[in-house]
Amino acid sequence: MPAEEKTNQHKKHSLILENRRALSLSGVSDVSGFNEENVVLVTEMGELSVKGSRLHINKFSVETGELTMDGTIDSLTYSENKQQEGGFFSRLFR
C-alpha cells in the first residue's frame, strides 16, 4: 500500500494566480505541450490550458505534482481528461 499512499499524496489540485503574472499549481501529473502562448497541463481535475504571452515554466516536479510558471496569463481553461484524436500539435493548436 505504500505506492497507493504515494499516489494519493498529490491528488489535491490547487492553483494560485498572482497579478496575472505568476501561476503556482499542485496536482499536475504531466505537461502535454507548451510554447510561449499556450501551456497544456494534465491535472487531477482535467486538462488545463493556460493561454497568454511570454509563458515560461520555471519549475515542475513529477514527484510532488507542483508546477510554477510566469508570463502574461490571459486565460485558464479546463476540459475533461479524455483520449483525443491526433497528436501533440492538434492538442496544442486547438
Biopython code that builds the backbone (N, CA, C, O; Angstrom):
import numpy as np
from Bio.PDB.StructureBuilder import StructureBuilder

atoms = [
    (1, "MET", "N", (0.782, -1.217, 0.000)),
    (1, "MET", "CA", (0.000, 0.000, 0.000)),
    (1, "MET", "C", (0.825, 1.283, 0.000)),
    (1, "MET", "O", (0.258, 2.348, -0.246)),
    (2, "PRO", "N", (2.107, 1.242, 0.257)),
    (2, "PRO", "CA", (2.858, 2.496, 0.216)),
    (2, "PRO", "C", (2.780, 3.192, -1.138)),
    (2, "PRO", "O", (2.741, 4.421, -1.195)),
    (3, "ALA", "N", (2.758, 2.431, -2.226)),
    (3, "ALA", "CA", (2.647, 3.051, -3.554)),
    (3, "ALA", "C", (1.299, 3.735, -3.710)),
    (3, "ALA", "O", (1.200, 4.801, -4.318)),
    (4, "GLU", "N", (0.254, 3.111, -3.152)),
    (4, "GLU", "CA", (-1.078, 3.708, -3.233)),
    (4, "GLU", "C", (-1.136, 5.001, -2.426)),
    (4, "GLU", "O", (-1.746, 5.977, -2.862)),
    (5, "GLU", "N", (-0.506, 5.014, -1.256)),
    (5, "GLU", "CA", (-0.468, 6.226, -0.447)),
    (5, "GLU", "C", (0.298, 7.321, -1.158)),
    (5, "GLU", "O", (-0.100, 8.485, -1.115)),
    (6, "LYS", "N", (1.403, 6.961, -1.820)),
    (6, "LYS", "CA", (2.193, 7.946, -2.548)),
    (6, "LYS", "C", (1.374, 8.573, -3.672)),
    (6, "LYS", "O", (1.471, 9.778, -3.908)),
    (7, "THR", "N", (0.572, 7.772, -4.364)),
    (7, "THR", "CA", (-0.281, 8.278, -5.433)),
    (7, "THR", "C", (-1.328, 9.240, -4.880)),
    (7, "THR", "O", (-1.636, 10.250, -5.512)),
    (8, "ASN", "N", (-1.870, 8.936, -3.717)),
    (8, "ASN", "CA", (-2.903, 9.778, -3.130)),
    (8, "ASN", "C", (-2.351, 11.068, -2.548)),
    (8, "ASN", "O", (-3.120, 11.991, -2.281)),
    (9, "GLN", "N", (-1.033, 11.162, -2.343)),
    (9, "GLN", "CA", (-0.443, 12.344, -1.750)),
    (9, "GLN", "C", (-0.707, 13.594, -2.577)),
    (9, "GLN", "O", (-1.039, 14.633, -2.007)),
    (10, "HIS", "N", (-0.575, 13.533, -3.875)),
    (10, "HIS", "CA", (-0.763, 14.733, -4.678)),
    (10, "HIS", "C", (-2.036, 14.669, -5.506)),
    (10, "HIS", "O", (-2.048, 15.098, -6.659)),
    (11, "LYS", "N", (-3.117, 14.133, -4.925)),
    (11, "LYS", "CA", (-4.411, 14.125, -5.585)),
    (11, "LYS", "C", (-5.072, 15.493, -5.530)),
    (11, "LYS", "O", (-5.849, 15.833, -6.422)),
    (12, "LYS", "N", (-4.783, 16.280, -4.508)),
    (12, "LYS", "CA", (-5.398, 17.593, -4.401)),
    (12, "LYS", "C", (-4.851, 18.505, -5.486)),
    (12, "LYS", "O", (-3.661, 18.494, -5.803)),
    (13, "HIS", "N", (-5.756, 19.289, -6.041)),
    (13, "HIS", "CA", (-5.366, 20.209, -7.102)),
    (13, "HIS", "C", (-5.706, 21.624, -6.646)),
    (13, "HIS", "O", (-6.829, 21.903, -6.227)),
    (14, "SER", "N", (-4.727, 22.504, -6.732)),
    (14, "SER", "CA", (-4.986, 23.907, -6.416)),
    (14, "SER", "C", (-4.151, 24.769, -7.346)),
    (14, "SER", "O", (-3.151, 24.326, -7.911)),
    (15, "LEU", "N", (-4.592, 26.016, -7.489)),
    (15, "LEU", "CA", (-3.807, 26.960, -8.267)),
    (15, "LEU", "C", (-3.875, 28.326, -7.620)),
    (15, "LEU", "O", (-4.896, 28.722, -7.057)),
    (16, "ILE", "N", (-2.774, 29.030, -7.712)),
    (16, "ILE", "CA", (-2.675, 30.398, -7.193)),
    (16, "ILE", "C", (-2.168, 31.266, -8.336)),
    (16, "ILE", "O", (-1.084, 31.035, -8.870)),
    (17, "LEU", "N", (-2.958, 32.261, -8.703)),
    (17, "LEU", "CA", (-2.596, 33.191, -9.761)),
    (17, "LEU", "C", (-2.357, 34.551, -9.111)),
    (17, "LEU", "O", (-3.244, 35.107, -8.464)),
    (18, "GLU", "N", (-1.153, 35.073, -9.291)),
    (18, "GLU", "CA", (-0.790, 36.353, -8.695)),
    (18, "GLU", "C", (-0.608, 37.407, -9.787)),
    (18, "GLU", "O", (0.297, 37.314, -10.617)),
    (19, "ASN", "N", (-1.491, 38.413, -9.767)),
    (19, "ASN", "CA", (-1.415, 39.557, -10.685)),
    (19, "ASN", "C", (-1.329, 39.161, -12.155)),
    (19, "ASN", "O", (-0.718, 39.867, -12.957)),
    (20, "ARG", "N", (-1.938, 38.039, -12.507)),
    (20, "ARG", "CA", (-1.911, 37.522, -13.886)),
    (20, "ARG", "C", (-0.501, 37.372, -14.424)),
    (20, "ARG", "O", (-0.306, 37.352, -15.639)),
    (21, "ARG", "N", (0.487, 37.268, -13.546)),
    (21, "ARG", "CA", (1.894, 37.147, -13.951)),
    (21, "ARG", "C", (2.559, 35.870, -13.454)),
    (21, "ARG", "O", (3.452, 35.348, -14.122)),
    (22, "ALA", "N", (2.150, 35.357, -12.305)),
    (22, "ALA", "CA", (2.777, 34.177, -11.711)),
    (22, "ALA", "C", (1.698, 33.166, -11.351)),
    (22, "ALA", "O", (0.696, 33.514, -10.726)),
    (23, "LEU", "N", (1.907, 31.904, -11.751)),
    (23, "LEU", "CA", (0.940, 30.850, -11.506)),
    (23, "LEU", "C", (1.641, 29.695, -10.807)),
    (23, "LEU", "O", (2.671, 29.209, -11.272)),
    (24, "SER", "N", (1.072, 29.258, -9.680)),
    (24, "SER", "CA", (1.572, 28.102, -8.940)),
    (24, "SER", "C", (0.469, 27.062, -8.898)),
    (24, "SER", "O", (-0.674, 27.378, -8.565)),
    (25, "LEU", "N", (0.802, 25.821, -9.233)),
    (25, "LEU", "CA", (-0.187, 24.755, -9.296)),
    (25, "LEU", "C", (0.286, 23.540, -8.513)),
    (25, "LEU", "O", (1.486, 23.283, -8.412)),
    (26, "SER", "N", (-0.667, 22.794, -7.959)),
    (26, "SER", "CA", (-0.390, 21.476, -7.412)),
    (26, "SER", "C", (-1.353, 20.497, -8.067)),
    (26, "SER", "O", (-2.374, 20.905, -8.620)),
    (27, "GLY", "N", (-1.038, 19.219, -8.010)),
    (27, "GLY", "CA", (-1.887, 18.211, -8.635)),
    (27, "GLY", "C", (-1.681, 18.094, -10.125)),
    (27, "GLY", "O", (-2.583, 17.662, -10.844)),
    (28, "VAL", "N", (-0.498, 18.476, -10.606)),
    (28, "VAL", "CA", (-0.165, 18.379, -12.034)),
    (28, "VAL", "C", (0.567, 17.056, -12.262)),
    (28, "VAL", "O", (1.570, 16.779, -11.605)),
    (29, "SER", "N", (0.069, 16.244, -13.189)),
    (29, "SER", "CA", (0.725, 14.967, -13.452)),
    (29, "SER", "C", (1.568, 14.974, -14.719)),
    (29, "SER", "O", (2.454, 14.132, -14.866)),
    (30, "ASP", "N", (1.315, 15.909, -15.643)),
    (30, "ASP", "CA", (2.083, 15.915, -16.893)),
    (30, "ASP", "C", (1.933, 17.269, -17.590)),
    (30, "ASP", "O", (0.949, 17.983, -17.394)),
    (31, "VAL", "N", (2.923, 17.598, -18.399)),
    (31, "VAL", "CA", (2.854, 18.755, -19.293)),
    (31, "VAL", "C", (2.690, 18.176, -20.695)),
    (31, "VAL", "O", (3.618, 17.572, -21.234)),
    (32, "SER", "N", (1.505, 18.361, -21.285)),
    (32, "SER", "CA", (1.214, 17.790, -22.606)),
    (32, "SER", "C", (1.890, 18.547, -23.731)),
    (32, "SER", "O", (2.271, 17.957, -24.741)),
    (33, "GLY", "N", (2.041, 19.852, -23.560)),
    (33, "GLY", "CA", (2.668, 20.659, -24.591)),
    (33, "GLY", "C", (2.806, 22.085, -24.115)),
    (33, "GLY", "O", (2.080, 22.541, -23.232)),
    (34, "PHE", "N", (3.755, 22.782, -24.719)),
    (34, "PHE", "CA", (3.935, 24.171, -24.319)),
    (34, "PHE", "C", (4.671, 24.955, -25.391)),
    (34, "PHE", "O", (5.469, 24.411, -26.153)),
    (35, "ASN", "N", (4.385, 26.227, -25.426)),
    (35, "ASN", "CA", (5.153, 27.219, -26.163)),
    (35, "ASN", "C", (4.937, 28.542, -25.435)),
    (35, "ASN", "O", (4.384, 28.544, -24.335)),
    (36, "GLU", "N", (5.349, 29.644, -26.003)),
    (36, "GLU", "CA", (5.247, 30.923, -25.300)),
    (36, "GLU", "C", (3.820, 31.448, -25.176)),
    (36, "GLU", "O", (3.566, 32.346, -24.373)),
    (37, "GLU", "N", (2.879, 30.902, -25.960)),
    (37, "GLU", "CA", (1.499, 31.380, -25.919)),
    (37, "GLU", "C", (0.516, 30.404, -25.288)),
    (37, "GLU", "O", (-0.587, 30.810, -24.920)),
    (38, "ASN", "N", (0.877, 29.133, -25.150)),
    (38, "ASN", "CA", (-0.057, 28.127, -24.668)),
    (38, "ASN", "C", (0.691, 27.023, -23.932)),
    (38, "ASN", "O", (1.676, 26.485, -24.438)),
    (39, "VAL", "N", (0.216, 26.686, -22.729)),
    (39, "VAL", "CA", (0.759, 25.567, -21.965)),
    (39, "VAL", "C", (-0.413, 24.648, -21.650)),
    (39, "VAL", "O", (-1.421, 25.095, -21.103)),
    (40, "VAL", "N", (-0.290, 23.359, -21.992)),
    (40, "VAL", "CA", (-1.342, 22.384, -21.750)),
    (40, "VAL", "C", (-0.856, 21.416, -20.672)),
    (40, "VAL", "O", (0.159, 20.738, -20.839)),
    (41, "LEU", "N", (-1.605, 21.364, -19.555)),
    (41, "LEU", "CA", (-1.229, 20.554, -18.406)),
    (41, "LEU", "C", (-2.285, 19.491, -18.136)),
    (41, "LEU", "O", (-3.477, 19.724, -18.338)),
    (42, "VAL", "N", (-1.846, 18.328, -17.680)),
    (42, "VAL", "CA", (-2.758, 17.289, -17.221)),
    (42, "VAL", "C", (-2.780, 17.385, -15.703)),
    (42, "VAL", "O", (-1.754, 17.209, -15.045)),
    (43, "THR", "N", (-3.968, 17.669, -15.146)),
    (43, "THR", "CA", (-4.106, 17.825, -13.699)),
    (43, "THR", "C", (-5.081, 16.779, -13.170)),
    (43, "THR", "O", (-5.706, 16.048, -13.940)),
    (44, "GLU", "N", (-5.201, 16.719, -11.864)),
    (44, "GLU", "CA", (-6.134, 15.801, -11.222)),
    (44, "GLU", "C", (-7.582, 16.166, -11.526)),
    (44, "GLU", "O", (-8.468, 15.326, -11.364)),
    (45, "MET", "N", (-7.846, 17.395, -11.964)),
    (45, "MET", "CA", (-9.199, 17.861, -12.248)),
    (45, "MET", "C", (-9.488, 17.970, -13.744)),
    (45, "MET", "O", (-10.516, 18.528, -14.127)),
    (46, "GLY", "N", (-8.620, 17.457, -14.581)),
    (46, "GLY", "CA", (-8.812, 17.512, -16.023)),
    (46, "GLY", "C", (-7.660, 18.249, -16.689)),
    (46, "GLY", "O", (-6.718, 18.687, -16.029)),
    (47, "GLU", "N", (-7.752, 18.375, -17.989)),
    (47, "GLU", "CA", (-6.721, 19.067, -18.749)),
    (47, "GLU", "C", (-6.885, 20.570, -18.557)),
    (47, "GLU", "O", (-7.998, 21.091, -18.634)),
    (48, "LEU", "N", (-5.790, 21.259, -18.311)),
    (48, "LEU", "CA", (-5.805, 22.705, -18.099)),
    (48, "LEU", "C", (-4.973, 23.372, -19.183)),
    (48, "LEU", "O", (-3.798, 23.052, -19.364)),
    (49, "SER", "N", (-5.590, 24.296, -19.897)),
    (49, "SER", "CA", (-4.899, 25.062, -20.925)),
    (49, "SER", "C", (-4.689, 26.480, -20.403)),
    (49, "SER", "O", (-5.644, 27.171, -20.047)),
    (50, "VAL", "N", (-3.429, 26.901, -20.362)),
    (50, "VAL", "CA", (-3.072, 28.248, -19.922)),
    (50, "VAL", "C", (-2.654, 29.011, -21.167)),
    (50, "VAL", "O", (-1.708, 28.623, -21.853)),
    (51, "LYS", "N", (-3.364, 30.106, -21.458)),
    (51, "LYS", "CA", (-3.042, 30.902, -22.634)),
    (51, "LYS", "C", (-2.577, 32.278, -22.206)),
    (51, "LYS", "O", (-3.047, 32.830, -21.211)),
    (52, "GLY", "N", (-1.643, 32.826, -22.976)),
    (52, "GLY", "CA", (-1.110, 34.138, -22.671)),
    (52, "GLY", "C", (0.054, 34.462, -23.580)),
    (52, "GLY", "O", (0.089, 34.038, -24.735)),
    (53, "SER", "N", (1.013, 35.221, -23.055)),
    (53, "SER", "CA", (2.207, 35.562, -23.830)),
    (53, "SER", "C", (3.431, 35.469, -22.926)),
    (53, "SER", "O", (3.350, 35.660, -21.713)),
    (54, "ARG", "N", (4.542, 35.176, -23.537)),
    (54, "ARG", "CA", (5.824, 35.014, -22.835)),
    (54, "ARG", "C", (5.716, 34.048, -21.663)),
    (54, "ARG", "O", (6.300, 34.281, -20.604)),
    (55, "LEU", "N", (4.959, 32.949, -21.855)),
    (55, "LEU", "CA", (4.792, 31.961, -20.796)),
    (55, "LEU", "C", (6.071, 31.143, -20.647)),
    (55, "LEU", "O", (6.691, 30.747, -21.634)),
    (56, "HIS", "N", (6.450, 30.898, -19.407)),
    (56, "HIS", "CA", (7.685, 30.187, -19.105)),
    (56, "HIS", "C", (7.462, 29.299, -17.883)),
    (56, "HIS", "O", (7.037, 29.780, -16.832)),
    (57, "ILE", "N", (7.747, 28.012, -18.018)),
    (57, "ILE", "CA", (7.653, 27.086, -16.881)),
    (57, "ILE", "C", (8.949, 27.186, -16.099)),
    (57, "ILE", "O", (10.021, 26.882, -16.622)),
    (58, "ASN", "N", (8.851, 27.613, -14.845)),
    (58, "ASN", "CA", (10.032, 27.765, -14.003)),
    (58, "ASN", "C", (10.444, 26.459, -13.341)),
    (58, "ASN", "O", (11.628, 26.125, -13.296)),
    (59, "LYS", "N", (9.459, 25.719, -12.824)),
    (59, "LYS", "CA", (9.756, 24.501, -12.082)),
    (59, "LYS", "C", (8.597, 23.532, -12.226)),
    (59, "LYS", "O", (7.435, 23.929, -12.151)),
    (60, "PHE", "N", (8.914, 22.255, -12.435)),
    (60, "PHE", "CA", (7.900, 21.205, -12.474)),
    (60, "PHE", "C", (8.477, 19.970, -11.820)),
    (60, "PHE", "O", (9.534, 19.487, -12.226)),
    (61, "SER", "N", (7.794, 19.454, -10.812)),
    (61, "SER", "CA", (8.216, 18.243, -10.117)),
    (61, "SER", "C", (7.158, 17.165, -10.320)),
    (61, "SER", "O", (6.021, 17.306, -9.872)),
    (62, "VAL", "N", (7.543, 16.088, -10.998)),
    (62, "VAL", "CA", (6.625, 14.978, -11.211)),
    (62, "VAL", "C", (6.314, 14.296, -9.876)),
    (62, "VAL", "O", (5.193, 13.838, -9.655)),
    (63, "GLU", "N", (7.306, 14.231, -8.992)),
    (63, "GLU", "CA", (7.123, 13.560, -7.709)),
    (63, "GLU", "C", (6.072, 14.239, -6.838)),
    (63, "GLU", "O", (5.240, 13.560, -6.238)),
    (64, "THR", "N", (6.095, 15.558, -6.760)),
    (64, "THR", "CA", (5.152, 16.287, -5.903)),
    (64, "THR", "C", (3.940, 16.801, -6.667)),
    (64, "THR", "O", (2.926, 17.131, -6.051)),
    (65, "GLY", "N", (4.018, 16.877, -7.992)),
    (65, "GLY", "CA", (2.913, 17.401, -8.797)),
    (65, "GLY", "C", (2.827, 18.911, -8.774)),
    (65, "GLY", "O", (1.789, 19.473, -9.121)),
    (66, "GLU", "N", (3.906, 19.587, -8.367)),
    (66, "GLU", "CA", (3.895, 21.051, -8.280)),
    (66, "GLU", "C", (4.560, 21.670, -9.505)),
    (66, "GLU", "O", (5.562, 21.164, -10.009)),
    (67, "LEU", "N", (3.979, 22.783, -9.974)),
    (67, "LEU", "CA", (4.488, 23.490, -11.138)),
    (67, "LEU", "C", (4.367, 24.984, -10.879)),
    (67, "LEU", "O", (3.366, 25.448, -10.334)),
    (68, "THR", "N", (5.389, 25.733, -11.272)),
    (68, "THR", "CA", (5.315, 27.191, -11.228)),
    (68, "THR", "C", (5.655, 27.726, -12.608)),
    (68, "THR", "O", (6.504, 27.179, -13.310)),
    (69, "MET", "N", (4.986, 28.794, -12.983)),
    (69, "MET", "CA", (5.241, 29.413, -14.277)),
    (69, "MET", "C", (4.974, 30.905, -14.180)),
    (69, "MET", "O", (4.297, 31.374, -13.265)),
    (70, "ASP", "N", (5.528, 31.652, -15.154)),
    (70, "ASP", "CA", (5.279, 33.089, -15.201)),
    (70, "ASP", "C", (5.084, 33.527, -16.635)),
    (70, "ASP", "O", (5.291, 32.752, -17.569)),
    (71, "GLY", "N", (4.686, 34.772, -16.800)),
    (71, "GLY", "CA", (4.370, 35.357, -18.093)),
    (71, "GLY", "C", (3.083, 36.159, -17.947)),
    (71, "GLY", "O", (2.603, 36.365, -16.832)),
    (72, "THR", "N", (2.531, 36.603, -19.045)),
    (72, "THR", "CA", (1.249, 37.295, -19.020)),
    (72, "THR", "C", (0.161, 36.263, -19.275)),
    (72, "THR", "O", (0.070, 35.708, -20.371)),
    (73, "ILE", "N", (-0.665, 36.004, -18.263)),
    (73, "ILE", "CA", (-1.675, 34.954, -18.351)),
    (73, "ILE", "C", (-3.017, 35.581, -18.710)),
    (73, "ILE", "O", (-3.543, 36.420, -17.979)),
    (74, "ASP", "N", (-3.566, 35.152, -19.860)),
    (74, "ASP", "CA", (-4.831, 35.691, -20.351)),
    (74, "ASP", "C", (-6.016, 34.807, -20.010)),
    (74, "ASP", "O", (-7.106, 35.316, -19.750)),
    (75, "SER", "N", (-5.825, 33.470, -20.005)),
    (75, "SER", "CA", (-6.955, 32.593, -19.694)),
    (75, "SER", "C", (-6.478, 31.257, -19.142)),
    (75, "SER", "O", (-5.378, 30.790, -19.437)),
    (76, "LEU", "N", (-7.347, 30.661, -18.329)),
    (76, "LEU", "CA", (-7.174, 29.318, -17.788)),
    (76, "LEU", "C", (-8.440, 28.554, -18.144)),
    (76, "LEU", "O", (-9.534, 28.960, -17.753)),
    (77, "THR", "N", (-8.308, 27.447, -18.885)),
    (77, "THR", "CA", (-9.472, 26.703, -19.338)),
    (77, "THR", "C", (-9.303, 25.224, -19.023)),
    (77, "THR", "O", (-8.306, 24.610, -19.402)),
    (78, "TYR", "N", (-10.289, 24.654, -18.323)),
    (78, "TYR", "CA", (-10.292, 23.228, -18.015)),
    (78, "TYR", "C", (-11.136, 22.478, -19.029)),
    (78, "TYR", "O", (-12.138, 22.990, -19.528)),
    (79, "SER", "N", (-10.714, 21.255, -19.326)),
    (79, "SER", "CA", (-11.528, 20.325, -20.103)),
    (79, "SER", "C", (-11.343, 18.950, -19.471)),
    (79, "SER", "O", (-10.395, 18.720, -18.721)),
    (80, "GLU", "N", (-12.252, 18.054, -19.784)),
    (80, "GLU", "CA", (-12.204, 16.725, -19.189)),
    (80, "GLU", "C", (-11.015, 15.934, -19.714)),
    (80, "GLU", "O", (-10.569, 16.136, -20.844)),
    (81, "ASN", "N", (-10.505, 15.026, -18.874)),
    (81, "ASN", "CA", (-9.481, 14.088, -19.324)),
    (81, "ASN", "C", (-10.144, 13.098, -20.258)),
    (81, "ASN", "O", (-11.059, 12.382, -19.852)),
    (82, "LYS", "N", (-9.698, 13.048, -21.503)),
    (82, "LYS", "CA", (-10.242, 12.094, -22.453)),
    (82, "LYS", "C", (-9.208, 11.832, -23.522)),
    (82, "LYS", "O", (-8.328, 12.659, -23.763)),
    (83, "GLN", "N", (-9.312, 10.683, -24.163)),
    (83, "GLN", "CA", (-8.413, 10.366, -25.258)),
    (83, "GLN", "C", (-8.770, 11.265, -26.427)),
    (83, "GLN", "O", (-9.939, 11.406, -26.787)),
    (84, "GLN", "N", (-7.768, 11.860, -27.004)),
    (84, "GLN", "CA", (-8.022, 12.773, -28.096)),
    (84, "GLN", "C", (-7.410, 12.233, -29.372)),
    (84, "GLN", "O", (-6.343, 11.620, -29.362)),
    (85, "GLU", "N", (-8.104, 12.472, -30.462)),
    (85, "GLU", "CA", (-7.571, 12.069, -31.749)),
    (85, "GLU", "C", (-6.513, 13.062, -32.169)),
    (85, "GLU", "O", (-6.565, 14.237, -31.805)),
    (86, "GLY", "N", (-5.570, 12.590, -32.925)),
    (86, "GLY", "CA", (-4.495, 13.456, -33.363)),
    (86, "GLY", "C", (-3.331, 13.389, -32.390)),
    (86, "GLY", "O", (-3.369, 12.667, -31.395)),
    (87, "GLY", "N", (-2.319, 14.142, -32.694)),
    (87, "GLY", "CA", (-1.122, 14.114, -31.878)),
    (87, "GLY", "C", (-0.938, 15.360, -31.060)),
    (87, "GLY", "O", (-1.875, 16.107, -30.781)),
    (88, "PHE", "N", (0.273, 15.550, -30.697)),
    (88, "PHE", "CA", (0.677, 16.655, -29.839)),
    (88, "PHE", "C", (0.258, 18.003, -30.431)),
    (88, "PHE", "O", (-0.296, 18.836, -29.715)),
    (89, "PHE", "N", (0.508, 18.232, -31.715)),
    (89, "PHE", "CA", (0.233, 19.529, -32.322)),
    (89, "PHE", "C", (-1.261, 19.808, -32.455)),
    (89, "PHE", "O", (-1.680, 20.964, -32.389)),
    (90, "SER", "N", (-2.065, 18.773, -32.641)),
    (90, "SER", "CA", (-3.510, 19.013, -32.731)),
    (90, "SER", "C", (-4.059, 19.468, -31.383)),
    (90, "SER", "O", (-4.991, 20.271, -31.340)),
    (91, "ARG", "N", (-3.497, 18.968, -30.283)),
    (91, "ARG", "CA", (-3.933, 19.411, -28.961)),
    (91, "ARG", "C", (-3.419, 20.805, -28.667)),
    (91, "ARG", "O", (-4.115, 21.608, -28.046)),
    (92, "LEU", "N", (-2.210, 21.096, -29.106)),
    (92, "LEU", "CA", (-1.580, 22.369, -28.790)),
    (92, "LEU", "C", (-2.229, 23.538, -29.527)),
    (92, "LEU", "O", (-2.345, 24.629, -28.970)),
    (93, "PHE", "N", (-2.654, 23.323, -30.771)),
    (93, "PHE", "CA", (-3.185, 24.409, -31.588)),
    (93, "PHE", "C", (-4.680, 24.286, -31.817)),
    (93, "PHE", "O", (-5.156, 24.509, -32.930)),
    (94, "ARG", "N", (-5.419, 23.938, -30.790)),
    (94, "ARG", "CA", (-6.890, 23.862, -30.904)),
    (94, "ARG", "C", (-7.478, 25.220, -31.057)),
    (94, "ARG", "O", (-8.697, 25.356, -31.167)),
]
sb = StructureBuilder()
sb.init_structure("model")
sb.init_model(0)
sb.init_chain("A")
sb.init_seg("    ")
for serial, (resi, resn, name, xyz) in enumerate(atoms, 1):
    if name == "N":
        sb.init_residue(resn, " ", resi, " ")
    sb.init_atom(name, np.array(xyz, "f"), 0.0, 1.0, " ", f" {name:<3s}", serial, name[0])
structure = sb.get_structure()
